[in-house]
Amino acid sequence: MAHTKKWEARTGGANQQKKTGFKQPTPGWVHVESGMSGCEKELMCFGVNLYDYKWESTGQKVRVKDPLHGEIHEFPVTAVTINGRRRLFAFGEYCMCIFGLYAYQY
């Protein structure tokens, strides 16, 4: 539950992402991890725990493909600054309590 509240505070909640009718995912985004919301204590990406950094909304959205079911979803794009370098990731729910994490391939 704590994770869900952290995520909602940082991204504006589940209402910002939704299933869409788009047929293709946005190029350049790579699936990093999927799992159950509230179970993870770390959210590892770019070699760091994303929970240790301030998340900044970019106001953009990206289309990503659920690796298990193949459905296309739209997730908000978030930025973090790691060692002076801005990194982009997309994090959201495929369905209730099941999340996906994607990183922009630099």
Buried (B, 14 or more C-beta within 10 A) or exposed (E): EEBBEBBEEBBEBBEBBEEEEEEEBBEEBEBBBBEEBBEBEEBEBBEBEBBEBEBBEEEEBBBBBBEEEEEBBBBBBBBBEBEEEEBBBBBBBBEEEBBBBBBBEE
